[in-house]
Structures are given as structure tokens and as C-alpha cells.
């Protein structure tokens, strides 16, 4: 498969903004090395401010999505810890179960507050990215 100039033109904005994947970056660099007559500036870099703003907005949205995923993971993990339970078995059967938060409320209070804050942060980011 040959890589033509049009494909490189499509990849160039991502390459110049640093958002291209490693294989795409290597492909663009290899093509530029094989075509020394082409000037780097001629290959579709967004010279207008709107194109640069669009790439900046894309990078910002990407960062916010990454933060949203991390907050979701933290919120789920903290919520699961809040539901830690003590299980008691008698004769091979579950005799009783009790949430540890009921027995140790002061130890679980910061955990519950952190879980609530994580869920609130996740909800705010979700609303912001809609």
C-alpha cells in the first residue's frame, strides 16, 4: 500500500499538535523523509486561529474525559469499600452479616465523604462534557 500526499495531509494536524499515535507519527516522519522536496509548512498545518482553537478544544475535552474516567473509578472503589461487611458462618451457612460502617462509623466517615465527593465531581464533569 502506498501512502499518498492526501493521507499525510489528513494526519498532519494531529502530528503537529502532538495528538497523533506513535504509528501515525512514524508514518508521517517516514513520508517526509522520503519526500525531501515537500516543505513541512505546506502540509496542512492549520494556520488559521480557528483550526488551532479546535485542536486545543479537542485536547482539553480529551483531558476532561480522562479525568472523568479516573473519578468514576475512584468513586466506585470508595463506594465498594463503604459496603465492607463482616460475614459470620455457622455450620457452613451464613449466620449473619453486618456492614462494618455501622460498627466503626468514625473510621468510615471520611471514606463515605470521599466517595460522595468523587460521585459529585463525576456528575459535574459528565454534565460539563455533554
PyMOL commands that place a pseudoatom at each C-alpha (Angstrom):
pseudoatom trace, name=CA, resn=UNK, resi=1, chain=A, elem=C, hetatm=0, pos=[0.000, 0.000, 0.000]
pseudoatom trace, name=CA, resn=UNK, resi=2, chain=A, elem=C, hetatm=0, pos=[1.384, 3.380, -0.929]
pseudoatom trace, name=CA, resn=UNK, resi=3, chain=A, elem=C, hetatm=0, pos=[0.875, 6.396, 1.206]
pseudoatom trace, name=CA, resn=UNK, resi=4, chain=A, elem=C, hetatm=0, pos=[-0.042, 9.412, -0.854]
pseudoatom trace, name=CA, resn=UNK, resi=5, chain=A, elem=C, hetatm=0, pos=[0.097, 13.093, -0.062]
pseudoatom trace, name=CA, resn=UNK, resi=6, chain=A, elem=C, hetatm=0, pos=[-3.617, 13.249, 0.829]
pseudoatom trace, name=CA, resn=UNK, resi=7, chain=A, elem=C, hetatm=0, pos=[-3.212, 10.793, 3.703]
pseudoatom trace, name=CA, resn=UNK, resi=8, chain=A, elem=C, hetatm=0, pos=[-0.280, 12.797, 5.040]
pseudoatom trace, name=CA, resn=UNK, resi=9, chain=A, elem=C, hetatm=0, pos=[-2.359, 15.969, 4.752]
pseudoatom trace, name=CA, resn=UNK, resi=10, chain=A, elem=C, hetatm=0, pos=[-5.058, 14.300, 6.846]
pseudoatom trace, name=CA, resn=UNK, resi=11, chain=A, elem=C, hetatm=0, pos=[-2.562, 13.241, 9.520]
pseudoatom trace, name=CA, resn=UNK, resi=12, chain=A, elem=C, hetatm=0, pos=[-0.515, 16.446, 9.629]
pseudoatom trace, name=CA, resn=UNK, resi=13, chain=A, elem=C, hetatm=0, pos=[-2.743, 18.457, 12.031]
pseudoatom trace, name=CA, resn=UNK, resi=14, chain=A, elem=C, hetatm=0, pos=[-2.656, 15.615, 14.554]
pseudoatom trace, name=CA, resn=UNK, resi=15, chain=A, elem=C, hetatm=0, pos=[1.076, 15.177, 14.039]
pseudoatom trace, name=CA, resn=UNK, resi=16, chain=A, elem=C, hetatm=0, pos=[1.847, 18.861, 14.572]
pseudoatom trace, name=CA, resn=UNK, resi=17, chain=A, elem=C, hetatm=0, pos=[-0.365, 19.120, 17.657]
pseudoatom trace, name=CA, resn=UNK, resi=18, chain=A, elem=C, hetatm=0, pos=[1.229, 16.055, 19.246]
pseudoatom trace, name=CA, resn=UNK, resi=19, chain=A, elem=C, hetatm=0, pos=[-2.030, 14.086, 19.315]
pseudoatom trace, name=CA, resn=UNK, resi=20, chain=A, elem=C, hetatm=0, pos=[-1.067, 11.508, 16.664]
pseudoatom trace, name=CA, resn=UNK, resi=21, chain=A, elem=C, hetatm=0, pos=[-0.458, 7.927, 17.747]
pseudoatom trace, name=CA, resn=UNK, resi=22, chain=A, elem=C, hetatm=0, pos=[3.048, 6.500, 17.599]
pseudoatom trace, name=CA, resn=UNK, resi=23, chain=A, elem=C, hetatm=0, pos=[2.454, 4.559, 14.332]
pseudoatom trace, name=CA, resn=UNK, resi=24, chain=A, elem=C, hetatm=0, pos=[0.896, 7.621, 12.661]
pseudoatom trace, name=CA, resn=UNK, resi=25, chain=A, elem=C, hetatm=0, pos=[3.760, 9.819, 13.817]
pseudoatom trace, name=CA, resn=UNK, resi=26, chain=A, elem=C, hetatm=0, pos=[6.323, 7.368, 12.414]
pseudoatom trace, name=CA, resn=UNK, resi=27, chain=A, elem=C, hetatm=0, pos=[4.396, 7.143, 9.138]
pseudoatom trace, name=CA, resn=UNK, resi=28, chain=A, elem=C, hetatm=0, pos=[4.387, 10.929, 8.701]
pseudoatom trace, name=CA, resn=UNK, resi=29, chain=A, elem=C, hetatm=0, pos=[8.095, 11.176, 9.561]
pseudoatom trace, name=CA, resn=UNK, resi=30, chain=A, elem=C, hetatm=0, pos=[8.964, 8.372, 7.137]
pseudoatom trace, name=CA, resn=UNK, resi=31, chain=A, elem=C, hetatm=0, pos=[6.963, 10.014, 4.350]
pseudoatom trace, name=CA, resn=UNK, resi=32, chain=A, elem=C, hetatm=0, pos=[8.577, 13.393, 4.984]
pseudoatom trace, name=CA, resn=UNK, resi=33, chain=A, elem=C, hetatm=0, pos=[11.998, 11.731, 4.922]
pseudoatom trace, name=CA, resn=UNK, resi=34, chain=A, elem=C, hetatm=0, pos=[11.200, 10.035, 1.612]
pseudoatom trace, name=CA, resn=UNK, resi=35, chain=A, elem=C, hetatm=0, pos=[9.925, 13.277, 0.062]
pseudoatom trace, name=CA, resn=UNK, resi=36, chain=A, elem=C, hetatm=0, pos=[12.546, 15.922, 0.869]
pseudoatom trace, name=CA, resn=UNK, resi=37, chain=A, elem=C, hetatm=0, pos=[11.126, 18.235, -1.790]
pseudoatom trace, name=CA, resn=UNK, resi=38, chain=A, elem=C, hetatm=0, pos=[7.942, 18.746, 0.236]
pseudoatom trace, name=CA, resn=UNK, resi=39, chain=A, elem=C, hetatm=0, pos=[8.090, 21.593, 2.669]
pseudoatom trace, name=CA, resn=UNK, resi=40, chain=A, elem=C, hetatm=0, pos=[6.820, 20.850, 6.145]
pseudoatom trace, name=CA, resn=UNK, resi=41, chain=A, elem=C, hetatm=0, pos=[4.879, 24.113, 6.311]
pseudoatom trace, name=CA, resn=UNK, resi=42, chain=A, elem=C, hetatm=0, pos=[2.995, 23.306, 3.105]
pseudoatom trace, name=CA, resn=UNK, resi=43, chain=A, elem=C, hetatm=0, pos=[1.387, 20.192, 4.518]
pseudoatom trace, name=CA, resn=UNK, resi=44, chain=A, elem=C, hetatm=0, pos=[-1.846, 21.219, 6.049]
pseudoatom trace, name=CA, resn=UNK, resi=45, chain=A, elem=C, hetatm=0, pos=[-0.973, 22.723, 9.361]
pseudoatom trace, name=CA, resn=UNK, resi=46, chain=A, elem=C, hetatm=0, pos=[-3.893, 24.837, 10.447]
pseudoatom trace, name=CA, resn=UNK, resi=47, chain=A, elem=C, hetatm=0, pos=[-2.540, 28.334, 10.011]
pseudoatom trace, name=CA, resn=UNK, resi=48, chain=A, elem=C, hetatm=0, pos=[-5.851, 29.911, 10.891]
pseudoatom trace, name=CA, resn=UNK, resi=49, chain=A, elem=C, hetatm=0, pos=[-6.564, 30.502, 14.587]
pseudoatom trace, name=CA, resn=UNK, resi=50, chain=A, elem=C, hetatm=0, pos=[-9.863, 28.610, 14.368]
pseudoatom trace, name=CA, resn=UNK, resi=51, chain=A, elem=C, hetatm=0, pos=[-8.059, 25.374, 13.477]
pseudoatom trace, name=CA, resn=UNK, resi=52, chain=A, elem=C, hetatm=0, pos=[-5.634, 25.822, 16.356]
pseudoatom trace, name=CA, resn=UNK, resi=53, chain=A, elem=C, hetatm=0, pos=[-8.526, 26.564, 18.697]
pseudoatom trace, name=CA, resn=UNK, resi=54, chain=A, elem=C, hetatm=0, pos=[-10.328, 23.429, 17.548]
pseudoatom trace, name=CA, resn=UNK, resi=55, chain=A, elem=C, hetatm=0, pos=[-7.265, 21.292, 18.263]
pseudoatom trace, name=CA, resn=UNK, resi=56, chain=A, elem=C, hetatm=0, pos=[-6.875, 22.939, 21.663]
pseudoatom trace, name=CA, resn=UNK, resi=57, chain=A, elem=C, hetatm=0, pos=[-10.550, 22.276, 22.451]
pseudoatom trace, name=CA, resn=UNK, resi=58, chain=A, elem=C, hetatm=0, pos=[-10.125, 18.655, 21.391]
pseudoatom trace, name=CA, resn=UNK, resi=59, chain=A, elem=C, hetatm=0, pos=[-7.095, 18.241, 23.677]
pseudoatom trace, name=CA, resn=UNK, resi=60, chain=A, elem=C, hetatm=0, pos=[-8.989, 19.860, 26.564]
pseudoatom trace, name=CA, resn=UNK, resi=61, chain=A, elem=C, hetatm=0, pos=[-12.006, 17.581, 26.067]
pseudoatom trace, name=CA, resn=UNK, resi=62, chain=A, elem=C, hetatm=0, pos=[-9.669, 14.598, 25.993]
pseudoatom trace, name=CA, resn=UNK, resi=63, chain=A, elem=C, hetatm=0, pos=[-8.124, 15.640, 29.327]
pseudoatom trace, name=CA, resn=UNK, resi=64, chain=A, elem=C, hetatm=0, pos=[-11.569, 16.135, 30.870]
pseudoatom trace, name=CA, resn=UNK, resi=65, chain=A, elem=C, hetatm=0, pos=[-12.711, 12.684, 29.674]
pseudoatom trace, name=CA, resn=UNK, resi=66, chain=A, elem=C, hetatm=0, pos=[-9.586, 11.121, 31.193]
pseudoatom trace, name=CA, resn=UNK, resi=67, chain=A, elem=C, hetatm=0, pos=[-10.285, 12.907, 34.486]
pseudoatom trace, name=CA, resn=UNK, resi=68, chain=A, elem=C, hetatm=0, pos=[-13.919, 11.768, 34.341]
pseudoatom trace, name=CA, resn=UNK, resi=69, chain=A, elem=C, hetatm=0, pos=[-12.861, 8.120, 33.900]
pseudoatom trace, name=CA, resn=UNK, resi=70, chain=A, elem=C, hetatm=0, pos=[-10.468, 8.362, 36.836]
pseudoatom trace, name=CA, resn=UNK, resi=71, chain=A, elem=C, hetatm=0, pos=[-13.078, 9.974, 39.062]
pseudoatom trace, name=CA, resn=UNK, resi=72, chain=A, elem=C, hetatm=0, pos=[-15.535, 7.236, 38.155]
pseudoatom trace, name=CA, resn=UNK, resi=73, chain=A, elem=C, hetatm=0, pos=[-13.023, 4.548, 39.127]
pseudoatom trace, name=CA, resn=UNK, resi=74, chain=A, elem=C, hetatm=0, pos=[-12.230, 6.243, 42.423]
pseudoatom trace, name=CA, resn=UNK, resi=75, chain=A, elem=C, hetatm=0, pos=[-15.926, 6.749, 43.191]
pseudoatom trace, name=CA, resn=UNK, resi=76, chain=A, elem=C, hetatm=0, pos=[-16.768, 3.104, 42.502]
pseudoatom trace, name=CA, resn=UNK, resi=77, chain=A, elem=C, hetatm=0, pos=[-13.801, 1.867, 44.527]
pseudoatom trace, name=CA, resn=UNK, resi=78, chain=A, elem=C, hetatm=0, pos=[-14.619, 4.054, 47.531]
pseudoatom trace, name=CA, resn=UNK, resi=79, chain=A, elem=C, hetatm=0, pos=[-18.288, 3.083, 47.356]
pseudoatom trace, name=CA, resn=UNK, resi=80, chain=A, elem=C, hetatm=0, pos=[-17.384, -0.601, 47.381]
pseudoatom trace, name=CA, resn=UNK, resi=81, chain=A, elem=C, hetatm=0, pos=[-15.178, -0.029, 50.429]
pseudoatom trace, name=CA, resn=UNK, resi=82, chain=A, elem=C, hetatm=0, pos=[-18.077, 1.716, 52.174]
pseudoatom trace, name=CA, resn=UNK, resi=83, chain=A, elem=C, hetatm=0, pos=[-20.059, -1.516, 51.853]
pseudoatom trace, name=CA, resn=UNK, resi=84, chain=A, elem=C, hetatm=0, pos=[-17.410, -3.682, 53.509]
pseudoatom trace, name=CA, resn=UNK, resi=85, chain=A, elem=C, hetatm=0, pos=[-19.131, -6.323, 55.574]
pseudoatom trace, name=CA, resn=UNK, resi=86, chain=A, elem=C, hetatm=0, pos=[-18.348, -8.846, 58.257]
pseudoatom trace, name=CA, resn=UNK, resi=87, chain=A, elem=C, hetatm=0, pos=[-19.775, -12.275, 57.439]
pseudoatom trace, name=CA, resn=UNK, resi=88, chain=A, elem=C, hetatm=0, pos=[-20.247, -14.951, 60.091]
pseudoatom trace, name=CA, resn=UNK, resi=89, chain=A, elem=C, hetatm=0, pos=[-20.753, -18.576, 59.111]
pseudoatom trace, name=CA, resn=UNK, resi=90, chain=A, elem=C, hetatm=0, pos=[-22.089, -21.353, 61.349]
pseudoatom trace, name=CA, resn=UNK, resi=91, chain=A, elem=C, hetatm=0, pos=[-22.359, -24.921, 60.162]
pseudoatom trace, name=CA, resn=UNK, resi=92, chain=A, elem=C, hetatm=0, pos=[-21.301, -23.990, 56.631]
pseudoatom trace, name=CA, resn=UNK, resi=93, chain=A, elem=C, hetatm=0, pos=[-24.102, -21.448, 56.271]
pseudoatom trace, name=CA, resn=UNK, resi=94, chain=A, elem=C, hetatm=0, pos=[-24.194, -17.719, 56.540]
pseudoatom trace, name=CA, resn=UNK, resi=95, chain=A, elem=C, hetatm=0, pos=[-25.494, -16.938, 60.032]
pseudoatom trace, name=CA, resn=UNK, resi=96, chain=A, elem=C, hetatm=0, pos=[-25.318, -13.154, 59.856]
pseudoatom trace, name=CA, resn=UNK, resi=97, chain=A, elem=C, hetatm=0, pos=[-23.758, -10.263, 58.012]
pseudoatom trace, name=CA, resn=UNK, resi=98, chain=A, elem=C, hetatm=0, pos=[-23.126, -6.732, 59.214]
pseudoatom trace, name=CA, resn=UNK, resi=99, chain=A, elem=C, hetatm=0, pos=[-21.786, -3.652, 57.488]
pseudoatom trace, name=CA, resn=UNK, resi=100, chain=A, elem=C, hetatm=0, pos=[-18.567, -2.538, 59.154]
pseudoatom trace, name=CA, resn=UNK, resi=101, chain=A, elem=C, hetatm=0, pos=[-19.589, 1.106, 58.786]
pseudoatom trace, name=CA, resn=UNK, resi=102, chain=A, elem=C, hetatm=0, pos=[-22.248, 0.511, 61.465]
pseudoatom trace, name=CA, resn=UNK, resi=103, chain=A, elem=C, hetatm=0, pos=[-19.650, -0.788, 63.917]
pseudoatom trace, name=CA, resn=UNK, resi=104, chain=A, elem=C, hetatm=0, pos=[-16.962, 1.811, 63.086]
pseudoatom trace, name=CA, resn=UNK, resi=105, chain=A, elem=C, hetatm=0, pos=[-18.747, 4.980, 61.947]
pseudoatom trace, name=CA, resn=UNK, resi=106, chain=A, elem=C, hetatm=0, pos=[-15.832, 7.338, 62.667]
pseudoatom trace, name=CA, resn=UNK, resi=107, chain=A, elem=C, hetatm=0, pos=[-13.436, 5.235, 60.613]
pseudoatom trace, name=CA, resn=UNK, resi=108, chain=A, elem=C, hetatm=0, pos=[-15.831, 5.102, 57.652]
pseudoatom trace, name=CA, resn=UNK, resi=109, chain=A, elem=C, hetatm=0, pos=[-16.995, 8.746, 57.747]
pseudoatom trace, name=CA, resn=UNK, resi=110, chain=A, elem=C, hetatm=0, pos=[-14.031, 10.081, 55.707]
pseudoatom trace, name=CA, resn=UNK, resi=111, chain=A, elem=C, hetatm=0, pos=[-14.411, 7.193, 53.265]
pseudoatom trace, name=CA, resn=UNK, resi=112, chain=A, elem=C, hetatm=0, pos=[-18.113, 7.939, 52.785]
pseudoatom trace, name=CA, resn=UNK, resi=113, chain=A, elem=C, hetatm=0, pos=[-17.378, 11.673, 52.370]
pseudoatom trace, name=CA, resn=UNK, resi=114, chain=A, elem=C, hetatm=0, pos=[-14.648, 10.952, 49.791]
pseudoatom trace, name=CA, resn=UNK, resi=115, chain=A, elem=C, hetatm=0, pos=[-16.990, 8.635, 47.869]
pseudoatom trace, name=CA, resn=UNK, resi=116, chain=A, elem=C, hetatm=0, pos=[-19.734, 11.280, 47.857]
pseudoatom trace, name=CA, resn=UNK, resi=117, chain=A, elem=C, hetatm=0, pos=[-17.258, 13.953, 46.693]
pseudoatom trace, name=CA, resn=UNK, resi=118, chain=A, elem=C, hetatm=0, pos=[-15.997, 11.664, 43.929]
pseudoatom trace, name=CA, resn=UNK, resi=119, chain=A, elem=C, hetatm=0, pos=[-19.524, 10.981, 42.695]
pseudoatom trace, name=CA, resn=UNK, resi=120, chain=A, elem=C, hetatm=0, pos=[-20.310, 14.714, 42.787]
pseudoatom trace, name=CA, resn=UNK, resi=121, chain=A, elem=C, hetatm=0, pos=[-17.165, 15.510, 40.791]
pseudoatom trace, name=CA, resn=UNK, resi=122, chain=A, elem=C, hetatm=0, pos=[-18.010, 12.796, 38.278]
pseudoatom trace, name=CA, resn=UNK, resi=123, chain=A, elem=C, hetatm=0, pos=[-21.556, 14.153, 37.870]
pseudoatom trace, name=CA, resn=UNK, resi=124, chain=A, elem=C, hetatm=0, pos=[-20.276, 17.707, 37.335]
pseudoatom trace, name=CA, resn=UNK, resi=125, chain=A, elem=C, hetatm=0, pos=[-17.775, 16.578, 34.707]
pseudoatom trace, name=CA, resn=UNK, resi=126, chain=A, elem=C, hetatm=0, pos=[-20.412, 14.489, 32.997]
pseudoatom trace, name=CA, resn=UNK, resi=127, chain=A, elem=C, hetatm=0, pos=[-22.767, 17.458, 32.800]
pseudoatom trace, name=CA, resn=UNK, resi=128, chain=A, elem=C, hetatm=0, pos=[-19.961, 19.702, 31.564]
pseudoatom trace, name=CA, resn=UNK, resi=129, chain=A, elem=C, hetatm=0, pos=[-18.971, 17.320, 28.764]
pseudoatom trace, name=CA, resn=UNK, resi=130, chain=A, elem=C, hetatm=0, pos=[-22.481, 16.926, 27.353]
for i in range(1, 130): cmd.bond("trace and resi %d" % i, "trace and resi %d" % (i + 1))
show_as sticks, trace
zoom trace
